[in-house]
Amino acid sequence: MERTVHSEEPLVQVFQALGDENRWKILTAVAAAGELPCRDLESILPVSKATISYHARLLTQAGLITVRKQGRSSFYTLDAETMRHVLATLTRLRPDSAADPGAGRRTRTPVRSTLPDEAIALTTW
């Protein structure tokens, strides 16, 4: 069954997947590494292998990561198409992205990010 990332339902699934701290940690670790072996997640997350597998499966089902199997090992990477679609959708939701002729002239007060460096790496795709 092939899924498409260009409807609202998968986006809801993406944001539900991002709503868990363990899944967020997996996603940011994969983003930082480029490709991350499953065994490396065991040192990052203080949870069982079964729990890591469960969370990775939900991220895969949401289309956020892909899994490459090599022998008995699994390697995770971000799904670039899904990430581009999610970021493009969020960008369209910005108030200054609407077809407003004065939008480019608005000034905004800079907001200091409270996100960890790994999360900021996700936004620089």
A tleap script that builds the chain and sets N, CA, C and O, in Angstrom:
source leaprc.protein.ff14SB
mol = sequence {
  NMET GLU ARG THR VAL HIE SER GLU GLU PRO
  LEU VAL GLN VAL PHE GLN ALA LEU GLY ASP
  GLU ASN ARG TRP LYS ILE LEU THR ALA VAL
  ALA ALA ALA GLY GLU LEU PRO CYS ARG ASP
  LEU GLU SER ILE LEU PRO VAL SER LYS ALA
  THR ILE SER TYR HIE ALA ARG LEU LEU THR
  GLN ALA GLY LEU ILE THR VAL ARG LYS GLN
  GLY ARG SER SER PHE TYR THR LEU ASP ALA
  GLU THR MET ARG HIE VAL LEU ALA THR LEU
  THR ARG LEU ARG PRO ASP SER ALA ALA ASP
  PRO GLY ALA GLY ARG ARG THR ARG THR PRO
  VAL ARG SER THR LEU PRO ASP GLU ALA ILE
  ALA LEU THR THR CTRP
}
set mol.1.N position { 0.835 -1.171 0.000 }
set mol.1.CA position { 0.000 0.000 0.000 }
set mol.1.C position { 0.885 1.242 0.000 }
set mol.1.O position { 1.634 1.469 0.950 }
set mol.2.N position { 0.806 2.030 -1.037 }
set mol.2.CA position { 1.610 3.240 -1.142 }
set mol.2.C position { 0.832 4.407 -0.564 }
set mol.2.O position { -0.352 4.577 -0.854 }
set mol.3.N position { 1.495 5.205 0.247 }
set mol.3.CA position { 0.815 6.350 0.832 }
set mol.3.C position { 1.324 7.625 0.180 }
set mol.3.O position { 2.436 7.667 -0.347 }
set mol.4.N position { 0.513 8.643 0.220 }
set mol.4.CA position { 0.924 9.931 -0.304 }
set mol.4.C position { 1.073 10.909 0.839 }
set mol.4.O position { 0.303 10.867 1.799 }
set mol.5.N position { 2.054 11.789 0.747 }
set mol.5.CA position { 2.282 12.758 1.816 }
set mol.5.C position { 1.631 14.092 1.497 }
set mol.5.O position { 1.895 15.084 2.176 }
set mol.6.N position { 0.779 14.133 0.470 }
set mol.6.CA position { 0.227 15.403 0.036 }
set mol.6.C position { -1.243 15.584 0.390 }
set mol.6.O position { -1.952 16.316 -0.301 }
set mol.7.N position { -1.712 14.942 1.438 }
set mol.7.CA position { -3.055 15.173 1.928 }
set mol.7.C position { -2.958 15.478 3.417 }
set mol.7.O position { -1.890 15.349 4.015 }
set mol.8.N position { -4.063 15.877 4.008 }
set mol.8.CA position { -4.027 16.263 5.418 }
set mol.8.C position { -3.843 15.081 6.362 }
set mol.8.O position { -3.201 15.225 7.403 }
set mol.9.N position { -4.388 13.922 6.027 }
set mol.9.CA position { -4.302 12.782 6.935 }
set mol.9.C position { -2.867 12.411 7.285 }
set mol.9.O position { -2.569 12.240 8.467 }
set mol.10.N position { -1.959 12.276 6.309 }
set mol.10.CA position { -0.575 11.979 6.687 }
set mol.10.C position { 0.062 13.092 7.525 }
set mol.10.O position { 0.901 12.813 8.381 }
set mol.11.N position { -0.326 14.341 7.290 }
set mol.11.CA position { 0.229 15.420 8.110 }
set mol.11.C position { -0.208 15.273 9.556 }
set mol.11.O position { 0.578 15.518 10.471 }
set mol.12.N position { -1.434 14.883 9.768 }
set mol.12.CA position { -1.915 14.654 11.128 }
set mol.12.C position { -1.090 13.537 11.755 }
set mol.12.O position { -0.682 13.640 12.912 }
set mol.13.N position { -0.841 12.472 10.998 }
set mol.13.CA position { -0.037 11.357 11.494 }
set mol.13.C position { 1.394 11.815 11.808 }
set mol.13.O position { 1.990 11.363 12.785 }
set mol.14.N position { 1.937 12.702 10.985 }
set mol.14.CA position { 3.283 13.237 11.224 }
set mol.14.C position { 3.324 13.978 12.552 }
set mol.14.O position { 4.217 13.748 13.369 }
set mol.15.N position { 2.358 14.870 12.770 }
set mol.15.CA position { 2.380 15.667 13.997 }
set mol.15.C position { 2.064 14.824 15.226 }
set mol.15.O position { 2.564 15.114 16.313 }
set mol.16.N position { 1.252 13.798 15.074 }
set mol.16.CA position { 1.032 12.879 16.189 }
set mol.16.C position { 2.330 12.155 16.528 }
set mol.16.O position { 2.657 11.965 17.700 }
set mol.17.N position { 3.061 11.755 15.501 }
set mol.17.CA position { 4.339 11.063 15.726 }
set mol.17.C position { 5.344 11.981 16.412 }
set mol.17.O position { 6.139 11.519 17.230 }
set mol.18.N position { 5.323 13.256 16.097 }
set mol.18.CA position { 6.265 14.199 16.688 }
set mol.18.C position { 5.890 14.572 18.126 }
set mol.18.O position { 6.672 15.213 18.828 }
set mol.19.N position { 4.694 14.167 18.557 }
set mol.19.CA position { 4.208 14.549 19.877 }
set mol.19.C position { 4.763 13.735 21.031 }
set mol.19.O position { 4.324 13.916 22.166 }
set mol.20.N position { 5.695 12.862 20.784 }
set mol.20.CA position { 6.275 12.036 21.839 }
set mol.20.C position { 7.757 12.370 21.982 }
set mol.20.O position { 8.479 12.461 20.988 }
set mol.21.N position { 8.199 12.548 23.207 }
set mol.21.CA position { 9.594 12.940 23.457 }
set mol.21.C position { 10.598 11.912 22.925 }
set mol.21.O position { 11.627 12.292 22.366 }
set mol.22.N position { 10.315 10.625 23.089 }
set mol.22.CA position { 11.240 9.600 22.580 }
set mol.22.C position { 11.334 9.653 21.062 }
set mol.22.O position { 12.426 9.538 20.506 }
set mol.23.N position { 10.204 9.825 20.387 }
set mol.23.CA position { 10.233 9.897 18.922 }
set mol.23.C position { 10.949 11.160 18.462 }
set mol.23.O position { 11.673 11.133 17.467 }
set mol.24.N position { 10.755 12.265 19.175 }
set mol.24.CA position { 11.464 13.499 18.831 }
set mol.24.C position { 12.974 13.293 18.966 }
set mol.24.O position { 13.741 13.749 18.117 }
set mol.25.N position { 13.399 12.611 20.025 }
set mol.25.CA position { 14.829 12.341 20.220 }
set mol.25.C position { 15.378 11.462 19.096 }
set mol.25.O position { 16.486 11.687 18.611 }
set mol.26.N position { 14.599 10.462 18.688 }
set mol.26.CA position { 15.026 9.609 17.577 }
set mol.26.C position { 15.174 10.441 16.314 }
set mol.26.O position { 16.177 10.341 15.609 }
set mol.27.N position { 14.179 11.255 16.036 }
set mol.27.CA position { 14.195 12.057 14.811 }
set mol.27.C position { 15.372 13.035 14.793 }
set mol.27.O position { 16.046 13.169 13.772 }
set mol.28.N position { 15.622 13.711 15.903 }
set mol.28.CA position { 16.728 14.673 15.929 }
set mol.28.C position { 18.077 13.962 15.855 }
set mol.28.O position { 19.022 14.490 15.268 }
set mol.29.N position { 18.175 12.776 16.441 }
set mol.29.CA position { 19.427 12.015 16.356 }
set mol.29.C position { 19.677 11.561 14.922 }
set mol.29.O position { 20.806 11.629 14.437 }
set mol.30.N position { 18.637 11.103 14.246 }
set mol.30.CA position { 18.773 10.686 12.851 }
set mol.30.C position { 19.142 11.888 11.986 }
set mol.30.O position { 19.992 11.778 11.101 }
set mol.31.N position { 18.511 13.029 12.234 }
set mol.31.CA position { 18.826 14.248 11.462 }
set mol.31.C position { 20.279 14.653 11.654 }
set mol.31.O position { 20.945 15.047 10.697 }
set mol.32.N position { 20.769 14.561 12.867 }
set mol.32.CA position { 22.156 14.950 13.150 }
set mol.32.C position { 23.161 13.991 12.512 }
set mol.32.O position { 24.236 14.405 12.079 }
set mol.33.N position { 22.801 12.704 12.457 }
set mol.33.CA position { 23.735 11.690 11.950 }
set mol.33.C position { 23.671 11.509 10.439 }
set mol.33.O position { 24.646 11.072 9.827 }
set mol.34.N position { 22.546 11.836 9.838 }
set mol.34.CA position { 22.361 11.543 8.419 }
set mol.34.C position { 21.793 10.148 8.235 }
set mol.34.O position { 20.709 9.982 7.675 }
set mol.35.N position { 22.516 9.152 8.701 }
set mol.35.CA position { 22.032 7.779 8.765 }
set mol.35.C position { 22.479 7.235 10.114 }
set mol.35.O position { 23.644 7.353 10.492 }
set mol.36.N position { 21.545 6.646 10.824 }
set mol.36.CA position { 21.838 6.201 12.182 }
set mol.36.C position { 21.495 4.733 12.358 }
set mol.36.O position { 20.365 4.323 12.090 }
set mol.37.N position { 22.463 3.934 12.808 }
set mol.37.CA position { 22.154 2.531 13.096 }
set mol.37.C position { 21.238 2.444 14.311 }
set mol.37.O position { 21.362 3.226 15.253 }
set mol.38.N position { 20.340 1.508 14.281 }
set mol.38.CA position { 19.405 1.311 15.387 }
set mol.38.C position { 20.148 1.124 16.706 }
set mol.38.O position { 19.725 1.649 17.736 }
set mol.39.N position { 21.233 0.393 16.681 }
set mol.39.CA position { 21.965 0.111 17.928 }
set mol.39.C position { 22.455 1.390 18.597 }
set mol.39.O position { 22.611 1.412 19.818 }
set mol.40.N position { 22.705 2.464 17.832 }
set mol.40.CA position { 23.139 3.730 18.421 }
set mol.40.C position { 22.034 4.387 19.232 }
set mol.40.O position { 22.309 5.152 20.157 }
set mol.41.N position { 20.792 4.093 18.892 }
set mol.41.CA position { 19.674 4.671 19.636 }
set mol.41.C position { 19.613 4.129 21.058 }
set mol.41.O position { 19.089 4.791 21.954 }
set mol.42.N position { 20.142 2.942 21.268 }
set mol.42.CA position { 20.132 2.341 22.599 }
set mol.42.C position { 20.946 3.167 23.589 }
set mol.42.O position { 20.633 3.190 24.780 }
set mol.43.N position { 21.981 3.840 23.112 }
set mol.43.CA position { 22.776 4.680 24.014 }
set mol.43.C position { 22.177 6.079 24.167 }
set mol.43.O position { 22.507 6.799 25.110 }
set mol.44.N position { 21.303 6.460 23.245 }
set mol.44.CA position { 20.678 7.787 23.288 }
set mol.44.C position { 19.427 7.789 24.163 }
set mol.44.O position { 19.177 8.729 24.917 }
set mol.45.N position { 18.647 6.713 24.043 }
set mol.45.CA position { 17.368 6.640 24.762 }
set mol.45.C position { 17.446 5.640 25.906 }
set mol.45.O position { 17.917 4.518 25.722 }
set mol.46.N position { 16.987 6.042 27.082 }
set mol.46.CA position { 17.014 5.123 28.226 }
set mol.46.C position { 15.782 4.212 28.254 }
set mol.46.O position { 15.076 4.132 29.259 }
set mol.47.N position { 15.540 3.533 27.138 }
set mol.47.CA position { 14.383 2.642 27.031 }
set mol.47.C position { 14.834 1.322 26.410 }
set mol.47.O position { 15.958 1.200 25.924 }
set mol.48.N position { 13.945 0.345 26.435 }
set mol.48.CA position { 14.288 -0.983 25.909 }
set mol.48.C position { 14.361 -0.980 24.385 }
set mol.48.O position { 13.880 -0.061 23.722 }
set mol.49.N position { 14.975 -2.031 23.852 }
set mol.49.CA position { 15.046 -2.199 22.392 }
set mol.49.C position { 13.651 -2.281 21.789 }
set mol.49.O position { 13.402 -1.744 20.709 }
set mol.50.N position { 12.746 -2.951 22.488 }
set mol.50.CA position { 11.371 -3.076 21.993 }
set mol.50.C position { 10.694 -1.708 21.912 }
set mol.50.O position { 9.946 -1.440 20.972 }
set mol.51.N position { 10.951 -0.855 22.882 }
set mol.51.CA position { 10.364 0.489 22.879 }
set mol.51.C position { 10.943 1.316 21.748 }
set mol.51.O position { 10.213 2.051 21.083 }
set mol.52.N position { 12.246 1.209 21.519 }
set mol.52.CA position { 12.875 1.919 20.401 }
set mol.52.C position { 12.269 1.447 19.087 }
set mol.52.O position { 11.960 2.256 18.213 }
set mol.53.N position { 12.100 0.142 18.951 }
set mol.53.CA position { 11.513 -0.418 17.737 }
set mol.53.C position { 10.092 0.098 17.524 }
set mol.53.O position { 9.715 0.430 16.400 }
set mol.54.N position { 9.314 0.166 18.584 }
set mol.54.CA position { 7.943 0.670 18.509 }
set mol.54.C position { 7.923 2.119 18.017 }
set mol.54.O position { 7.176 2.458 17.100 }
set mol.55.N position { 8.745 2.967 18.628 }
set mol.55.CA position { 8.770 4.378 18.252 }
set mol.55.C position { 9.305 4.572 16.830 }
set mol.55.O position { 8.807 5.416 16.086 }
set mol.56.N position { 10.312 3.796 16.462 }
set mol.56.CA position { 10.849 3.891 15.096 }
set mol.56.C position { 9.797 3.449 14.076 }
set mol.56.O position { 9.700 4.026 12.993 }
set mol.57.N position { 9.026 2.444 14.416 }
set mol.57.CA position { 7.966 1.989 13.519 }
set mol.57.C position { 6.914 3.087 13.316 }
set mol.57.O position { 6.446 3.290 12.196 }
set mol.58.N position { 6.541 3.790 14.380 }
set mol.58.CA position { 5.571 4.875 14.249 }
set mol.58.C position { 6.127 6.019 13.393 }
set mol.58.O position { 5.396 6.612 12.599 }
set mol.59.N position { 7.411 6.324 13.554 }
set mol.59.CA position { 8.033 7.363 12.724 }
set mol.59.C position { 8.088 6.927 11.264 }
set mol.59.O position { 7.920 7.743 10.358 }
set mol.60.N position { 8.324 5.638 11.043 }
set mol.60.CA position { 8.338 5.110 9.677 }
set mol.60.C position { 6.943 5.160 9.070 }
set mol.60.O position { 6.781 5.571 7.921 }
set mol.61.N position { 5.943 4.749 9.826 }
set mol.61.CA position { 4.563 4.775 9.338 }
set mol.61.C position { 4.103 6.198 9.029 }
set mol.61.O position { 3.306 6.412 8.115 }
set mol.62.N position { 4.603 7.164 9.788 }
set mol.62.CA position { 4.254 8.571 9.547 }
set mol.62.C position { 5.027 9.142 8.358 }
set mol.62.O position { 4.731 10.240 7.888 }
set mol.63.N position { 6.019 8.390 7.877 }
set mol.63.CA position { 6.795 8.834 6.730 }
set mol.63.C position { 7.951 9.739 7.076 }
set mol.63.O position { 8.554 10.336 6.184 }
set mol.64.N position { 8.278 9.856 8.355 }
set mol.64.CA position { 9.354 10.757 8.771 }
set mol.64.C position { 10.741 10.153 8.603 }
set mol.64.O position { 11.704 10.869 8.327 }
set mol.65.N position { 10.843 8.846 8.767 }
set mol.65.CA position { 12.132 8.182 8.574 }
set mol.65.C position { 11.949 6.980 7.663 }
set mol.65.O position { 10.849 6.447 7.516 }
set mol.66.N position { 13.049 6.570 7.059 }
set mol.66.CA position { 13.059 5.350 6.278 }
set mol.66.C position { 14.043 4.379 6.933 }
set mol.66.O position { 14.960 4.791 7.643 }
set mol.67.N position { 13.837 3.095 6.685 }
set mol.67.CA position { 14.683 2.064 7.286 }
set mol.67.C position { 15.368 1.295 6.180 }
set mol.67.O position { 14.740 0.858 5.217 }
set mol.68.N position { 16.678 1.138 6.340 }
set mol.68.CA position { 17.454 0.306 5.430 }
set mol.68.C position { 17.977 -0.860 6.252 }
set mol.68.O position { 18.631 -0.669 7.277 }
set mol.69.N position { 17.683 -2.063 5.793 }
set mol.69.CA position { 18.151 -3.269 6.485 }
set mol.69.C position { 19.443 -3.745 5.846 }
set mol.69.O position { 19.579 -3.778 4.623 }
set mol.70.N position { 20.384 -4.112 6.698 }
set mol.70.CA position { 21.631 -4.713 6.235 }
set mol.70.C position { 21.925 -5.860 7.186 }
set mol.70.O position { 22.355 -5.651 8.320 }
set mol.71.N position { 21.690 -7.065 6.712 }
set mol.71.CA position { 21.819 -8.221 7.595 }
set mol.71.C position { 20.773 -8.134 8.695 }
set mol.71.O position { 19.578 -8.010 8.425 }
set mol.72.N position { 21.234 -8.199 9.932 }
set mol.72.CA position { 20.317 -8.091 11.072 }
set mol.72.C position { 20.219 -6.665 11.594 }
set mol.72.O position { 19.491 -6.405 12.553 }
set mol.73.N position { 20.939 -5.744 10.978 }
set mol.73.CA position { 20.970 -4.361 11.446 }
set mol.73.C position { 20.002 -3.482 10.658 }
set mol.73.O position { 19.743 -3.719 9.478 }
set mol.74.N position { 19.479 -2.470 11.330 }
set mol.74.CA position { 18.612 -1.482 10.696 }
set mol.74.C position { 19.291 -0.124 10.777 }
set mol.74.O position { 19.925 0.212 11.777 }
set mol.75.N position { 19.147 0.653 9.702 }
set mol.75.CA position { 19.727 1.994 9.634 }
set mol.75.C position { 18.620 2.973 9.276 }
set mol.75.O position { 17.855 2.738 8.341 }
set mol.76.N position { 18.535 4.066 10.015 }
set mol.76.CA position { 17.466 5.041 9.829 }
set mol.76.C position { 17.983 6.315 9.171 }
set mol.76.O position { 19.075 6.791 9.481 }
set mol.77.N position { 17.182 6.858 8.260 }
set mol.77.CA position { 17.454 8.170 7.660 }
set mol.77.C position { 16.143 8.945 7.622 }
set mol.77.O position { 15.062 8.357 7.655 }
set mol.78.N position { 16.249 10.272 7.552 }
set mol.78.CA position { 15.050 11.092 7.398 }
set mol.78.C position { 14.479 10.890 6.007 }
set mol.78.O position { 15.227 10.695 5.048 }
set mol.79.N position { 13.177 10.934 5.891 }
set mol.79.CA position { 12.529 10.872 4.590 }
set mol.79.C position { 12.448 12.305 4.063 }
set mol.79.O position { 11.635 13.101 4.531 }
set mol.80.N position { 13.288 12.621 3.096 }
set mol.80.CA position { 13.419 13.996 2.598 }
set mol.80.C position { 12.117 14.521 2.003 }
set mol.80.O position { 11.783 15.691 2.190 }
set mol.81.N position { 11.382 13.679 1.294 }
set mol.81.CA position { 10.139 14.147 0.665 }
set mol.81.C position { 9.117 14.569 1.719 }
set mol.81.O position { 8.479 15.614 1.591 }
set mol.82.N position { 8.969 13.762 2.746 }
set mol.82.CA position { 8.027 14.106 3.811 }
set mol.82.C position { 8.474 15.376 4.526 }
set mol.82.O position { 7.657 16.254 4.803 }
set mol.83.N position { 9.759 15.476 4.822 }
set mol.83.CA position { 10.261 16.672 5.525 }
set mol.83.C position { 10.013 17.926 4.691 }
set mol.83.O position { 9.594 18.950 5.231 }
set mol.84.N position { 10.264 17.861 3.390 }
set mol.84.CA position { 10.012 19.026 2.527 }
set mol.84.C position { 8.533 19.396 2.521 }
set mol.84.O position { 8.179 20.573 2.582 }
set mol.85.N position { 7.674 18.384 2.447 }
set mol.85.CA position { 6.234 18.639 2.417 }
set mol.85.C position { 5.758 19.268 3.737 }
set mol.85.O position { 4.983 20.224 3.723 }
set mol.86.N position { 6.218 18.737 4.865 }
set mol.86.CA position { 5.819 19.275 6.165 }
set mol.86.C position { 6.306 20.720 6.312 }
set mol.86.O position { 5.549 21.595 6.733 }
set mol.87.N position { 7.557 20.961 5.965 }
set mol.87.CA position { 8.093 22.321 6.074 }
set mol.87.C position { 7.392 23.292 5.130 }
set mol.87.O position { 7.133 24.437 5.503 }
set mol.88.N position { 7.084 22.851 3.914 }
set mol.88.CA position { 6.364 23.708 2.968 }
set mol.88.C position { 4.967 24.021 3.478 }
set mol.88.O position { 4.494 25.150 3.343 }
set mol.89.N position { 4.306 23.035 4.061 }
set mol.89.CA position { 2.968 23.258 4.607 }
set mol.89.C position { 3.020 24.247 5.762 }
set mol.89.O position { 2.193 25.156 5.837 }
set mol.90.N position { 3.974 24.081 6.652 }
set mol.90.CA position { 4.104 25.018 7.770 }
set mol.90.C position { 4.451 26.417 7.287 }
set mol.90.O position { 3.977 27.405 7.846 }
set mol.91.N position { 5.276 26.504 6.254 }
set mol.91.CA position { 5.635 27.807 5.702 }
set mol.91.C position { 4.408 28.508 5.146 }
set mol.91.O position { 4.253 29.716 5.325 }
set mol.92.N position { 3.529 27.765 4.470 }
set mol.92.CA position { 2.299 28.363 3.936 }
set mol.92.C position { 1.376 28.863 5.040 }
set mol.92.O position { 0.557 29.750 4.803 }
set mol.93.N position { 1.498 28.312 6.230 }
set mol.93.CA position { 0.647 28.724 7.342 }
set mol.93.C position { 1.124 30.010 8.013 }
set mol.93.O position { 0.372 30.630 8.765 }
set mol.94.N position { 2.355 30.411 7.749 }
set mol.94.CA position { 2.882 31.644 8.348 }
set mol.94.C position { 2.027 32.820 7.909 }
set mol.94.O position { 1.650 32.904 6.740 }
set mol.95.N position { 1.713 33.728 8.822 }
set mol.95.CA position { 0.908 34.895 8.458 }
set mol.95.C position { 1.549 35.735 7.354 }
set mol.95.O position { 0.830 36.298 6.528 }
set mol.96.N position { 2.853 35.834 7.316 }
set mol.96.CA position { 3.512 36.674 6.315 }
set mol.96.C position { 3.728 35.966 4.984 }
set mol.96.O position { 4.329 36.545 4.078 }
set mol.97.N position { 3.257 34.728 4.839 }
set mol.97.CA position { 3.424 34.026 3.569 }
set mol.97.C position { 2.194 34.156 2.679 }
set mol.97.O position { 2.221 33.728 1.525 }
set mol.98.N position { 1.123 34.738 3.197 }
set mol.98.CA position { -0.097 34.922 2.410 }
set mol.98.C position { 0.141 35.974 1.330 }
set mol.98.O position { 1.126 36.711 1.367 }
set mol.99.N position { -0.766 36.029 0.382 }
set mol.99.CA position { -0.646 36.998 -0.719 }
set mol.99.C position { -1.007 38.387 -0.204 }
set mol.99.O position { -2.016 38.967 -0.607 }
set mol.100.N position { -0.192 38.903 0.671 }
set mol.100.CA position { -0.396 40.217 1.280 }
set mol.100.C position { 0.715 41.131 0.779 }
set mol.100.O position { 1.885 40.889 1.078 }
set mol.101.N position { 0.376 42.192 0.012 }
set mol.101.CA position { 1.415 43.052 -0.546 }
set mol.101.C position { 2.308 43.687 0.507 }
set mol.101.O position { 3.461 44.006 0.220 }
set mol.102.N position { 1.810 43.873 1.697 }
set mol.102.CA position { 2.622 44.505 2.744 }
set mol.102.C position { 3.365 43.510 3.601 }
set mol.102.O position { 4.055 43.888 4.548 }
set mol.103.N position { 3.227 42.242 3.276 }
set mol.103.CA position { 3.802 41.206 4.131 }
set mol.103.C position { 5.310 41.317 4.243 }
set mol.103.O position { 5.859 41.121 5.327 }
set mol.104.N position { 5.986 41.623 3.165 }
set mol.104.CA position { 7.446 41.700 3.195 }
set mol.104.C position { 7.968 42.885 3.963 }
set mol.104.O position { 9.147 42.917 4.314 }
set mol.105.N position { 7.115 43.871 4.237 }
set mol.105.CA position { 7.564 45.075 4.930 }
set mol.105.C position { 7.306 45.038 6.418 }
set mol.105.O position { 7.700 45.958 7.135 }
set mol.106.N position { 6.659 44.005 6.893 }
set mol.106.CA position { 6.394 43.904 8.326 }
set mol.106.C position { 7.697 43.652 9.060 }
set mol.106.O position { 8.595 42.982 8.550 }
set mol.107.N position { 7.786 44.184 10.233 }
set mol.107.CA position { 8.961 43.895 11.055 }
set mol.107.C position { 8.512 43.024 12.209 }
set mol.107.O position { 7.417 43.184 12.748 }
set mol.108.N position { 9.366 42.119 12.567 }
set mol.108.CA position { 9.060 41.216 13.666 }
set mol.108.C position { 10.171 41.314 14.694 }
set mol.108.O position { 11.336 41.536 14.366 }
set mol.109.N position { 9.782 41.146 15.927 }
set mol.109.CA position { 10.758 41.103 16.987 }
set mol.109.C position { 11.393 39.723 16.978 }
set mol.109.O position { 10.678 38.723 17.046 }
set mol.110.N position { 12.721 39.637 16.897 }
set mol.110.CA position { 13.358 38.316 16.887 }
set mol.110.C position { 13.007 37.543 18.148 }
set mol.110.O position { 12.946 38.108 19.240 }
set mol.111.N position { 12.777 36.248 17.986 }
set mol.111.CA position { 12.459 35.384 19.105 }
set mol.111.C position { 13.625 34.438 19.306 }
set mol.111.O position { 14.075 33.788 18.362 }
set mol.112.N position { 14.106 34.360 20.513 }
set mol.112.CA position { 15.206 33.461 20.827 }
set mol.112.C position { 14.679 32.030 20.854 }
set mol.112.O position { 13.696 31.730 21.532 }
set mol.113.N position { 15.335 31.167 20.120 }
set mol.113.CA position { 14.904 29.776 20.036 }
set mol.113.C position { 15.233 29.044 21.325 }
set mol.113.O position { 16.316 29.201 21.889 }
set mol.114.N position { 14.279 28.242 21.782 }
set mol.114.CA position { 14.522 27.386 22.937 }
set mol.114.C position { 14.667 25.935 22.512 }
set mol.114.O position { 14.701 25.036 23.351 }
set mol.115.N position { 14.753 25.705 21.186 }
set mol.115.CA position { 14.893 24.354 20.671 }
set mol.115.C position { 16.328 23.875 20.813 }
set mol.115.O position { 17.263 24.672 20.731 }
set mol.116.N position { 16.505 22.573 21.025 }
set mol.116.CA position { 17.878 22.049 21.049 }
set mol.116.C position { 18.502 22.169 19.666 }
set mol.116.O position { 17.789 22.241 18.665 }
set mol.117.N position { 19.820 22.191 19.607 }
set mol.117.CA position { 20.529 22.330 18.333 }
set mol.117.C position { 20.104 21.285 17.319 }
set mol.117.O position { 20.043 21.575 16.125 }
set mol.118.N position { 19.804 20.052 17.781 }
set mol.118.CA position { 19.410 19.001 16.851 }
set mol.118.C position { 18.102 19.363 16.152 }
set mol.118.O position { 17.931 19.084 14.965 }
set mol.119.N position { 17.178 19.984 16.891 }
set mol.119.CA position { 15.895 20.359 16.294 }
set mol.119.C position { 16.081 21.475 15.295 }
set mol.119.O position { 15.397 21.508 14.271 }
set mol.120.N position { 16.979 22.380 15.565 }
set mol.120.CA position { 17.240 23.481 14.638 }
set mol.120.C position { 17.815 22.931 13.349 }
set mol.120.O position { 17.550 23.479 12.279 }
set mol.121.N position { 18.595 21.864 13.419 }
set mol.121.CA position { 19.151 21.236 12.227 }
set mol.121.C position { 18.042 20.755 11.301 }
set mol.121.O position { 18.212 20.760 10.082 }
set mol.122.N position { 16.916 20.344 11.858 }
set mol.122.CA position { 15.796 19.898 11.035 }
set mol.122.C position { 15.237 21.030 10.191 }
set mol.122.O position { 14.748 20.791 9.087 }
set mol.123.N position { 15.300 22.259 10.691 }
set mol.123.CA position { 14.711 23.375 9.972 }
set mol.123.C position { 15.636 23.921 8.908 }
set mol.123.O position { 15.224 24.786 8.135 }
set mol.124.N position { 16.867 23.452 8.835 }
set mol.124.CA position { 17.807 23.969 7.843 }
set mol.124.C position { 17.886 23.085 6.617 }
set mol.124.O position { 18.818 23.217 5.824 }
set mol.125.N position { 16.937 22.193 6.444 }
set mol.125.CA position { 16.892 21.319 5.285 }
set mol.125.C position { 16.953 22.107 4.067 }
set mol.125.O position { 16.928 21.550 2.969 }
savepdb mol mol.pdb
quit
